[in-house]
Amino acid sequence: MLLVSLLMSCGATFITPLFPLYSEAYRLNSLQITILFAIYAAFLLPALFITGEKGSTWGLKRVVRISIWISIASTLFFLAGNHSWMLYLARSLEGIAYGAFTGTAAAFLMKQTSPSQMSAALKLSGVTILIGFGLGPAIAGLILQYIHYLPLHLPFWILLVLLIISLCVLETIPKDSVSIEQKRVKRKISLGVPNNIRSPFFSMAGLPIFTVFTIQGIAFALIPNFVKNVIHTSNLAVSGLIIFVLLSGAALAQFIPWPSHPITRMRFGILLLAVGSWIIVSSGLTSSLPLLWAGIFIQSIGGGWTFQIALRLAGQLPEPKERPRVISVFYLCAYSGFIVPVIGVGALTQFFSLNHSLIVLNLFAAFIVIYVLLYSVRYNRTYSDMINP
């Protein structure tokens, strides 16, 4: 199941290095490229919302299987695309596929896991997703830069192979059983976070993961600009490899044993995340490559720890029957955070430069960091018995 998650997460970000090529090939302006980027999230969020509520009723493995098939359909549209509308359709399907997959896959993984290994499974799930997100643009960038053959098609043929492998691997996993009572239950689609954990969930899992994705999104917005204007290279692999270092570093940071207490780890993580983000923005203002790498290193550790503890809380706070819905809300918060830099930078750059727009977004994230740090004091005092030591 971790391999399936890795391959699907890789596919979710695979298109990133191709945006400049699509802009040139289809004569898309900056607004059209922004829409092409954002339409993915516009379809991902409702799909995540619906399958998080209905996934257990429909069968978790069945939902995962359907999401992979939708991703394959998206890839075929990218391969067949000869008009810009086909790109938008492919991106929409890609958003639906990963939206249906992301929360359901984590819940399905936990169904395959014994209670004693739950913490390890949640940790490995977060690591796998981050590495997959980083591998996608790294692989596609290397293909585009060094294999000069059908640049708008070859990456997707490779992605198609990866998705077929994930489908084959999925079929080796036992399916989850859905009781007749579960099938008969008809519930309204709702956020699905039980009242008794709503405050700790949103304060210690929802807002932190929103902040991680917002701050990582700020870095993603700055890195291609930095590569072009500071490193002065048109190499399509460089941006992808820097993003891979950022995300794989966040994954590896989760294996650092200290600090071991989850709330202490969250506090250090979200502080380092914010500090690293300010250093990355400073590197853009000063055109300093050493500052960029220092910021990436610090942000990787902070993002990894924050992601790790937030996902752990999202998995451990709810009762088992509520877990798929709550984890889907967790990823709903995450991808909402990823939309903020896209829309925010697009709006703010109408009035400010890119770097100054990113400073405004960093200030917004800083207020959330302060709130989480303050709430963690109350959490430690009131809710600490709700998670495993």
N, C-alpha and C positions, 0 to 999 in steps of 0.2 A: 504493500500500500504506500510505503514511503517512496518507492521507485515511481509509482504512478503519479504521486504528488510532485515529485521532482520534474518529470517530463511535462506534465501539464503546466506547472509554474514556469518552466522554460519557454513553453509556447506562448504564455500570456504576455511576455515582454519581447518576443522574438522580432517583432516588426520595428522596434525602436530605431535601429540604424537605417532603416529604409525610408524614413520620412523625407529626408532631403532628396532622395531619388524620385519618390512619388511627386514631390513638389515640382521637380524639373520635368518629369515625364508627362504629367497630367496638367501642367501649368497651374498649380494650385497656389493661391496667395496665402499669406500667413493666417488669415482668419479661417480659410478652408482647412488648412493643416491642423489648426487648433481644434476645429470641429471634428476632424478625423480622429484626433487624439481623445477628445472628450466624449464622443459618442460611445466609445467602449465602456466608460464608466456609467454613462446614462442608461445603458442596457444591463450592465453588470449588477447595479444596486437593486433594481426590482427583482431580477432573477434570484439574487442572493436572499432577498427578503421573503419571496414566495417559497423557495425550496427549503429555507431554514425552518419555516413553519410546517410545511407539508412533507418534508423529506422522510421522516420516520414513518408516516402513513403510507407513502408510496413505496418505501423500501430504499435504504441508503445506497446499496450496491446498484440498484436499478437507476437511481438518479445520477450516480457517478458514471455509469455506462452511457447514459443518454448524453451527459455533458461532453464526454469524449467524442461521441459521434457528431455532436453539434460543432465541436472544435475542428473535426475533420472536414465537415461541410464548409466551415469558414475558410480553412486552408485551400480547399478546392476553388472557392470563389476568388481568393487571391491569385491562384495559379491561372484561372480562366479570365481574370479581369482585363478588359480592354477599354473600359469606360470608368470614369471616376465614381459613378453611382455603385458599381460593383465593389469598389474599395470600402465605401460606407456600409454596404450590406455585409461585407465580410467582417468588418470591425464590429458591427452590431452583433453578429452571430458569435464572434469571439468573446464579447462582453457577456452575452447570455450563457455561453459555455462555461466560462470561468466563474461567473456568479453562481451558477447551479452547482459547480464542482466544489468551490473553496470551503464553505462551512460544512457541507455534507461529507466531504472526504475526511475532514478532521474527526467528525463524529463517527464515521465508519471505521477509521483507524482505532479509535478508542474502544469500539465494540470488539475488535480483534485482540484487545490488550487486557491482561489480567490486572486487577486492582493494584497489585504491588508494583507493577511496571507503568502505571498511568503517568506518573511524573516524567519518567524517561521518554515515554511515547510523545507527550506534549512537547518536551524539549526538542526531540528529533524532528517532530512535525514542523516546528518553527524554523529549525536549522535548514531542513530540506526546502521549504518554501523560499527562504532567502537566497540559498545557493541557486535554486532554479531561476528566480528572478534575475540574478546576476549572470547566469550562464546564457540565457536567451540572447541578450544584446551582444555578449562577447562572441558567441558562436556565429551569429548572423554577421557581425562586423568583420570577423576574420574571413568568412566566406566572400563577402563583398569586396574586401580589399585585396585578397590574394588569389582568388579563383575567378578569373575574368571571363565568366561564361554565364550568360542569361542572369544578370544580377537581380532582376525582379521575379525570377522564377526558381532558380536553384535553391535559395534558402528555404523556400516553402516545400520543395520536394523532400529536403532533409527533415523538415518539421513533420511532414506527412508520415515519414518512416518512424519518427519518434512517437507520434500519436498512435500509430498502429501497434507498435511495441507495447505502449501503455495499455491499450485495449486487450492485448493478449495476456499481459501480466495480470490485469484485473480479473480475468476469467479463471485464474488459478486460486483466487481468494474465495473462501466460503461466503455465501450470501447471508444477509441478516434476515431473521424471521420477523414477519409482520403479523400480529394476531388479528383475528376477525374483529375483536373489539376496537383495535386501533384503526382498522379500515372503516369501521362504521362511524367513528367519532368525526363530527363535522364542527370545526372550530373556525371562528373568524381569523383572518390573517392579521396578526398583530406583532409588535416587536418581541413579545414573548419573554421578557425578563421578569421573573417573579418579583412581587413587591418586596419580599423579605431580603432580596439581594440587590435591588435596583440601585440604591445609593452606593454601596461598595463596588458594584460592577462598573457603573459608568465612571466613577471617580478613580478607580485603581486599575481598570482594564480598558474601558471604552475611550476615555480621554487620553491616557498614555499612548495607546496604539494609534489614535487619531494624530497625535503629535509626532510619533515616529514617522508615519507616512507623509505628513505635511513637511517635516524637516528633510526627509530623504528626497521628497519631491522638489524642494528648494535646491538641493544639491544637483539633482538631475537637470534642473533648468539652467544651472550655472555651468556645469561641466562642459557641454558641447561648445558654449560660447568661449569658455576658458581655453579649450583645446585649439579653437580656431584663431583667437586673437592674441593669446599669450604664448602658447607652445608653437603657434604658427605652423600647423600641419593640417593637411586635408586627408590624412589617413583615417579611413572610416572605422578602423579597429580600435583606435586609441580611446575614444569616448566609451565604447563598450567595455574595454578592459578596465578602465578606471571605475566604471559603475560596478563591474564584477568584483574588483578589489574592495569597494565600499560594502557591498552586500555580503560577500563571502567572509569578509572580516567581521561583520556583525554576526554571522553564523558561527564562526570559530570562537568568538568572544564568549559565547554561551557555555563553552567548556572550561572557561577560567573558573576555578573553584571558589575564589574569594571575591566578594563577601557571600557567605552561604545563606544568611537570613534573607528571605524573599523581599521583605519591605526595605531593608537596608540596601539590597541589590537594586531595587526599583529606584530608590532615592539617588544612589550614585549613577545609575544608568541614565535617568532622565536629565540629571545635571550635566553629565558628560555629553549627552546628545545635544543639549542646548549650547554648551561651550564649543563643541566641534562645529556646529552650524555657524556660529558667529565667526570662528576662525576661517571657515570656507568662504563666507561672504567677504571677510577682510582680505582674503587672497585675491578675490575679484577686484576689489578696490585698489589694491597695491600691485597687482599683476605679479604676485609672488608664488612661484611653484612650490618652494618648501612649505609655505603656509598652507597651500592646498593639500599637500600630503599629510601634514600634521593634523589638519582639520578632519580629513578622511579617516585617519587612524583613531582619533578621539571619538568622532561621531560613530564609527563602526562599533567600538566597544559599548558606548552608551546606547545605541540603537539595538544592539544584540541583547543586552541585559534587559532593557525595557520591554522589548518584544517578548522575550522569554518569560518574564514574570507576569506580564499582562495576559498572555495566552494561557499560562498556568492557572491564573485566577479564573479566567473565563471557563476553563474546563473543570475546575474543582469547586467553585462556588455553587453551581446549580445541582439539583438532584439529577441522577442519570437520565430520567425520561425527559427532562427539560434541556439537556445538554446540547442537542443539535440546534435548537432554536437560539439558545444563548450564544453559542459559538458563531452562528450566522450573524447575530447582532454585532459580535466582536469584529468580524470582518466587514460588516456594514460600516462601522465606525472607522475602520482602517481605510477603506477605499473612499469614504467621504473625505478623509484627510488628504488622499492623493489628488482629489479634484481641486482642492483649495489652491495649490500653487499654479495649476494650469489656468484656472479662471482668474485668480488673484493677480498673477503676473500679467496676464493679458489685459486686465482692466487698469492696473496701476501703471503699466508702461505707456499708457496714453497720456500720463501726466509726469512720470518720472523715468529715469534711466533704469535699465535692468537691475543694476546693483542696488540702487536706492529702493526699488520696488521690493527686492528680496529682504532688505532691512526692515521694511514695514511688516512683511510676513513673519520675519523672525521675532519682532516685537509682539505680534499676536500670539505666536507659539510660546513666548516667554511668560505671558500671563497664565497660560494653561499649566506650564511647568511649576509656577509658584503655587497655583491652586492645588495641584497634585501633591506637592511637598507638604503643604499645610494639612491637607486631608489625611495624608499618611499617618500623622500623629494620632488623629481620631481613630483611624482604621486599626492601628496597632493596639489601641486601648479597648476598642469595642468589638471588632470583627476578626481578630487574629485567630480565634479558635475555628473559623470557618474554612481554613485551608490546612492541608497537611504540613507538618513541620519539615 
